[in-house]
Amino acid sequence: MYQKQIDGIYGRRQNLDSLIIALQGTAMDRDFIHAMMIGHDATKALINENQIDTVNDLMDNIRDQHQLMDEAAQALSEVCLFFLLRFLTLARVHDV
């Protein structure tokens, strides 16, 4: 009779040990998921903040470069036009 009671106690202890292990695993899972959520939120905030600033800076740089190219093209066309008119003027003078 005592052996049955001892076996029953050991069986219940094994059940309790299994429950403790399961609870500890669940607690670790909860902590892990919580840490992942914190990391996700922090990463998301950094990406959003940096991405907007980076895109705005990139667009500003592109606009600046485009404006410089337009100014250079305008200056070159004025110089070319000046020399073309000068050449045509000199050509008329020498033909006359």
Number of C-alpha atoms within 10 A of each C-alpha: 6 7 8 9 10 11 12 12 12 12 12 12 12 12 12 12 12 12 12 12 12 12 12 12 12 12 12 12 12 12 12 12 12 12 12 12 12 12 12 12 12 12 12 12 12 11 13 12 11 12 12 11 12 13 11 12 12 12 12 12 12 12 12 12 12 12 12 12 12 12 12 12 12 12 12 12 12 12 12 12 12 12 12 12 12 12 12 12 12 11 11 10 9 8 7 5
